[in-house]
Amino acid sequence: MKWQGRRGSDNIEDRRRMGGGGGAVTGGVGLIAVLLIGYFLGIDVTPLLNGGAGGGAIQGDAEITEADQRAAEFVSVTLADTEQIWTDIFQNELGRAYTPTTLVLFKGGTQSACGGASAQSGPFYCPLDKKVYLDTDFFATLSQRLGANGDFAAAYVVAHEVGHHVQDELGILEKTTAIRQQSSADEANRISVMVELQADCFSGVWARYAAEKLGTLEQGDIQEAVNAAAQIGDDTLQRNAGQRPVPDSFTHGTSEQRQRWLATGYKAGTIQACDTFAAGDL
């Protein structure tokens, strides 16, 4: 991915040197967010949930390494690309304005309107404050722990979280959250899978525009994103954790589903093509 020396976003909130509470998330949307993002990375978030409100505070003056700074610059450029692309798509496809999300960079821990965020919770979108949260150490986790290598694998994850903001802009998150709250656990999981696969599809739409309009993709980039999607499928995460895959427990979709919906967005390049809720076969 061609990103060095390119324009960054103005919608970056850098909290990496700030002290922040990395303590527990006390129920509601925050609890759901932590459980989902913990499962997204295959990480045990029990210590985060049991830490007690306000516990586990992260001290200020965190060391910003060269890798942290490079990650921050990369995220800023990727976010700027999503802003340009989704502004064009909303105008051309929907005839309306797109309001960009803010991306919060942190190191160790911080607070969101959805509760506490920590290095263990991974990147996530909080609809209550309309911000994406990302610890700059995450990219090392992505490549070293999950086996998803390459800068476009990281860009795919950023684009996926921005995809949730796009869903928020379209009113989808509000509707699906309300339905899940009135559904059985199995049905709520099924709806969550639809939400996540649509965000994957939206990341594919973004990649299509990045290739055609910005010319920033390089050979092998799409394969990096497809590999990342495979590594974070529910079935793959459960197998890698030594468990038997249990479809009723899936919240993000299988590796095959995540790859397929990413490819669907990339091939079609439209919001309409990403209607996972109307799909007969996810």
C-alpha positions as CSV (number, residue, x, y, z in Angstrom):
1,M,0.0,0.0,0.0
2,K,1.4,3.4,-1.0
3,W,1.0,5.5,2.1
4,Q,4.3,7.1,3.0
5,G,4.4,10.8,2.5
6,R,0.7,11.1,1.8
7,R,-1.9,13.3,3.5
8,G,-3.1,12.3,6.9
9,S,-6.4,12.9,8.6
10,D,-7.3,15.8,10.9
11,N,-9.7,13.5,12.7
12,I,-7.0,11.8,14.9
13,E,-7.2,12.1,18.7
14,D,-3.9,11.1,20.0
15,R,-4.1,10.0,23.7
16,R,-0.9,7.9,23.7
17,R,0.8,10.0,26.3
18,M,-2.2,10.5,28.4
19,G,-3.0,8.6,31.6
20,G,-6.3,6.7,31.1
21,G,-8.4,4.2,32.9
22,G,-8.2,0.8,31.4
23,G,-10.6,-0.6,33.9
24,A,-13.7,-2.6,33.6
25,V,-16.7,-1.9,31.3
26,T,-19.8,-2.0,33.4
27,G,-22.5,-3.6,31.3
28,G,-24.7,-2.4,28.4
29,V,-23.1,-1.5,25.1
30,G,-19.6,-1.3,26.7
31,L,-19.8,-4.9,28.0
32,I,-21.0,-6.1,24.5
33,A,-18.2,-4.1,22.9
34,V,-15.5,-5.6,25.0
35,L,-16.8,-9.1,24.6
36,L,-17.0,-8.8,20.8
37,I,-13.6,-7.1,20.3
38,G,-12.0,-9.5,22.7
39,Y,-13.4,-12.4,20.7
40,F,-12.4,-10.7,17.5
41,L,-8.8,-11.0,18.6
42,G,-9.2,-14.4,20.4
43,I,-8.1,-12.8,23.6
44,D,-9.3,-13.6,27.1
45,V,-10.9,-10.4,28.4
46,T,-11.9,-11.8,31.8
47,P,-9.3,-9.7,33.6
48,L,-10.7,-6.5,32.0
49,L,-14.2,-7.4,32.9
50,N,-13.4,-8.4,36.5
51,G,-11.0,-5.6,37.2
52,G,-13.6,-3.4,38.8
53,A,-14.7,0.0,37.7
54,G,-11.8,2.4,37.7
55,G,-9.3,-0.4,38.3
56,G,-6.2,-1.0,36.3
57,A,-5.5,2.6,35.4
58,I,-2.8,3.2,32.9
59,Q,-0.1,5.7,33.9
60,G,0.7,8.7,31.7
61,D,4.0,9.4,29.8
62,A,3.9,6.1,27.9
63,E,6.9,5.6,25.7
64,I,6.2,6.2,22.1
65,T,8.4,3.9,20.0
66,E,9.4,4.3,16.4
67,A,7.0,1.5,15.6
68,D,4.2,3.4,17.4
69,Q,4.9,6.5,15.5
70,R,5.0,4.7,12.2
71,A,1.7,3.0,13.1
72,A,0.1,6.4,13.9
73,E,1.2,7.9,10.6
74,F,-0.1,4.8,8.7
75,V,-3.5,5.0,10.5
76,S,-3.8,8.7,9.8
77,V,-3.2,8.2,6.1
78,T,-5.6,5.3,6.0
79,L,-8.3,7.2,7.8
80,A,-7.9,10.1,5.4
81,D,-8.4,7.7,2.5
82,T,-11.6,6.4,4.1
83,E,-12.9,10.0,4.5
84,Q,-12.3,10.9,0.9
85,I,-13.8,7.6,-0.4
86,W,-16.9,7.5,1.8
87,T,-17.6,11.2,1.1
88,D,-17.6,10.4,-2.6
89,I,-19.7,7.3,-2.2
90,F,-22.3,8.9,0.0
91,Q,-22.6,11.8,-2.4
92,N,-22.7,9.8,-5.6
93,E,-24.7,6.8,-4.4
94,L,-26.9,8.3,-1.7
95,G,-27.0,12.0,-2.5
96,R,-26.1,13.0,1.0
97,A,-23.2,14.1,3.1
98,Y,-20.8,11.8,5.0
99,T,-19.7,12.8,8.5
100,P,-16.3,11.2,9.2
101,T,-15.5,9.4,12.4
102,T,-12.7,10.4,14.8
103,L,-10.0,7.8,15.5
104,V,-8.6,7.7,19.0
105,L,-5.0,6.4,19.3
106,F,-4.0,5.2,22.7
107,K,-1.3,3.1,24.3
108,G,-2.1,0.8,27.2
109,G,-5.6,2.1,28.0
110,T,-8.1,4.9,27.8
111,Q,-11.8,5.5,28.3
112,S,-14.6,5.6,25.7
113,A,-18.3,6.4,25.9
114,C,-18.8,2.6,25.7
115,G,-16.5,2.0,28.7
116,G,-12.8,1.3,29.2
117,A,-10.6,0.3,26.4
118,S,-7.3,-1.5,26.8
119,A,-4.6,-3.2,24.8
120,Q,-6.4,-6.5,25.3
121,S,-9.7,-5.2,23.9
122,G,-8.4,-4.5,20.4
123,P,-9.7,-1.9,17.9
124,F,-13.4,-1.1,18.1
125,Y,-16.0,1.4,17.1
126,C,-18.1,3.0,19.8
127,P,-21.4,4.3,18.5
128,L,-22.1,6.3,21.7
129,D,-19.3,8.8,20.9
130,K,-18.9,7.8,17.2
131,K,-15.2,7.2,17.6
132,V,-12.9,4.3,16.6
133,Y,-10.4,3.2,19.3
134,L,-7.1,1.7,18.5
135,D,-4.0,0.8,20.5
136,T,-0.9,1.3,18.4
137,D,0.5,-2.0,19.7
138,F,-2.4,-3.7,17.9
139,F,-0.5,-4.1,14.6
140,A,2.1,-6.2,16.2
141,T,-0.6,-8.4,17.6
142,L,-2.2,-8.6,14.1
143,S,0.9,-9.9,12.5
144,Q,2.7,-11.8,15.3
145,R,-0.3,-13.4,17.1
146,L,-2.9,-13.7,14.3
147,G,-0.6,-14.3,11.3
148,A,-2.1,-11.4,9.3
149,N,1.0,-9.8,7.8
150,G,1.3,-6.7,5.6
151,D,0.3,-3.1,5.8
152,F,-3.0,-3.7,3.8
153,A,-4.0,-6.3,6.4
154,A,-3.8,-3.5,8.9
155,A,-5.6,-1.1,6.6
156,Y,-8.4,-3.6,6.2
157,V,-8.9,-3.7,10.0
158,V,-9.1,0.1,10.1
159,A,-11.5,0.1,7.2
160,H,-13.6,-2.5,8.9
161,E,-14.0,-0.3,12.0
162,V,-14.8,2.7,9.8
163,G,-17.3,0.4,8.1
164,H,-19.2,0.3,11.5
165,H,-19.3,4.1,11.5
166,V,-20.8,3.9,8.0
167,Q,-23.4,1.6,9.4
168,D,-24.0,4.1,12.2
169,E,-24.4,6.9,9.6
170,L,-26.9,4.8,7.8
171,G,-28.9,4.1,10.9
172,I,-28.1,0.3,10.7
173,L,-26.4,0.0,14.1
174,E,-29.2,1.6,16.0
175,K,-31.8,-0.7,14.4
176,T,-29.8,-3.9,14.9
177,T,-28.8,-3.1,18.4
178,A,-32.5,-2.6,19.3
179,I,-33.4,-5.9,17.7
180,R,-30.6,-7.8,19.4
181,Q,-31.7,-6.6,22.8
182,Q,-35.1,-8.2,22.2
183,S,-33.8,-11.5,20.7
184,S,-32.5,-14.8,22.1
185,A,-28.8,-15.3,22.4
186,D,-28.6,-17.3,19.2
187,E,-30.6,-14.8,17.2
188,A,-28.6,-11.9,18.6
189,N,-25.4,-13.7,17.5
190,R,-26.8,-14.2,14.1
191,I,-27.6,-10.5,13.7
192,S,-24.2,-9.6,15.0
193,V,-22.7,-11.8,12.2
194,M,-24.7,-9.9,9.6
195,V,-23.4,-6.6,11.1
196,E,-19.8,-7.7,11.0
197,L,-20.0,-9.2,7.5
198,Q,-21.5,-6.0,6.2
199,A,-18.5,-4.0,7.7
200,D,-16.2,-6.5,6.0
201,C,-18.1,-5.8,2.7
202,F,-17.8,-2.1,3.3
203,S,-14.1,-2.5,3.7
204,G,-14.0,-4.2,0.4
205,V,-15.9,-1.2,-1.2
206,W,-13.3,1.1,0.3
207,A,-10.5,-1.1,-1.2
208,R,-12.1,-1.0,-4.6
209,Y,-12.2,2.8,-4.5
210,A,-8.6,3.0,-3.1
211,A,-7.4,1.0,-6.1
212,E,-9.4,2.8,-8.8
213,K,-9.6,6.4,-7.5
214,L,-6.5,6.8,-5.4
215,G,-4.2,4.3,-7.0
216,T,-2.7,3.4,-3.7
217,L,-2.9,-0.4,-3.8
218,E,0.1,-2.5,-4.7
219,Q,0.5,-6.1,-5.9
220,G,-0.5,-8.5,-3.1
221,D,-2.4,-5.9,-1.0
222,I,-5.8,-7.5,-1.6
223,Q,-4.4,-11.0,-0.7
224,E,-3.1,-9.5,2.6
225,A,-6.6,-8.3,3.4
226,V,-8.2,-11.6,2.4
227,N,-5.7,-13.5,4.6
228,A,-6.5,-11.2,7.5
229,A,-10.2,-11.9,7.1
230,A,-9.4,-15.6,7.2
231,Q,-7.3,-15.4,10.3
232,I,-10.1,-13.7,12.3
233,G,-13.0,-15.9,11.3
234,D,-14.9,-17.3,14.3
235,D,-14.3,-20.9,13.3
236,T,-10.6,-20.3,12.9
237,L,-10.2,-18.4,16.2
238,Q,-12.0,-21.2,18.0
239,R,-9.9,-23.9,16.4
240,N,-6.7,-22.0,17.2
241,A,-7.9,-21.8,20.8
242,G,-8.2,-25.6,20.9
243,Q,-11.9,-25.5,20.8
244,R,-14.5,-27.1,18.5
245,P,-16.2,-24.5,16.4
246,V,-19.8,-23.8,17.7
247,P,-21.7,-22.0,14.9
248,D,-24.4,-20.7,17.3
249,S,-21.7,-18.8,19.2
250,F,-20.3,-17.1,16.2
251,T,-20.5,-13.3,16.3
252,H,-18.4,-12.2,13.3
253,G,-18.8,-15.0,10.8
254,T,-16.6,-17.8,9.5
255,S,-13.3,-17.3,7.7
256,E,-15.0,-18.2,4.4
257,Q,-17.8,-15.7,5.0
258,R,-15.5,-12.9,6.0
259,Q,-13.4,-13.5,2.9
260,R,-16.4,-13.7,0.6
261,W,-18.1,-10.6,1.8
262,L,-14.8,-8.6,1.7
263,A,-14.5,-9.9,-1.9
264,T,-18.2,-9.0,-2.6
265,G,-17.6,-5.4,-1.6
266,Y,-14.4,-5.2,-3.6
267,K,-15.9,-6.6,-6.8
268,A,-19.2,-4.6,-6.7
269,G,-18.0,-1.3,-5.1
270,T,-21.4,-0.3,-3.9
271,I,-23.3,0.0,-0.6
272,Q,-26.2,-1.9,-2.0
273,A,-24.1,-5.0,-2.7
274,C,-23.4,-5.2,1.0
275,D,-26.9,-5.9,2.2
276,T,-26.1,-8.9,4.4
277,F,-29.5,-8.7,6.1
278,A,-31.3,-9.5,2.8
279,A,-28.9,-12.2,1.8
280,G,-30.4,-15.7,1.5
281,D,-27.0,-17.2,2.3
282,L,-24.5,-15.5,4.4
